[in-house]
């Protein structure tokens, strides 16, 4: 009888190992390391170690202490894949971070122009985003208002953006969702580039559904003085992303003191997601190990 029970237990353990190849820690409490913050990797960051399968990558993230996931391209995935990802995150007790609202107009003149075609497309995409958020458990969605319209005064462009964001807020508010506006540094043609500019737009929209995504990489490039500017814009910041500068790689590869930044965010009471919006400084499995260690080192502020 005892031998039969032992065999049954061994068979169950073997089955669990087959299903969860990175450990028997099924529901997400990490046995290796516990971070202070909720850091969110992207798919592909651990592809050399965990393999190409998306669910295996989620399992690997969970086993190494990461409690959230970001996926900018979630809206472009099939409903089947969205559902699979959502189930894996729930099983691992992980949160879904931002995905990008993109109807094809983010990287050109669009919302700043005031043209109806761009407004209609953006709002239709927002409605689709609500359904994606419901399926995946996401609460935040990244918004990029597009490029400057150089033929219009900046005040007119700003008014156009505020007007359409108010309409978008009406879409998201009933569902408890938040679009987070991201000032970027990729090109000077982008309309939204500074934290104070984004702060003023959020204040003008005046909705809990319209807040700031503060990406420290972009803001270091555009304006610097990170801690002071975070403090000034704090009431409108709902989401944080990071990447070191120069290079947009993991913390510790550039000039930003991420240990101090993470400590500052924690001391201010931030318990939200910090998106790992960057590449890796070293290729292959060695680079993925280095990435994990970089976050351990930058999170040692207690």
Secondary structure, 3 states (H helix, E strand, C coil): CHHHHHHHHHHHHHHHHHHCCCCCCCCCCCCCCCCCCEEEEECCCCHHHHCCCHHHHHHHHHHCCCCEEECCCHHHCCHHHHHHHHHHHHHCCCEECCEECCCCCCCCECHHHCCHHHHHHHHHHHHHHHHHHHHHCCCEEEECCCECCCCCCHHHHHHHHHHHHHHHHHHHHCCCCEEEEECCCCCCCECCCCHHHHHHHHHHHCCCCEEEEEEHHHHHHHCCCHHHHHHHCHHHEEEEEECECCCCECCCCCCCCHHHHHHHHHHCCCCCEEEECCCCCCCHHHHHHHHHHHHHHHCCCC
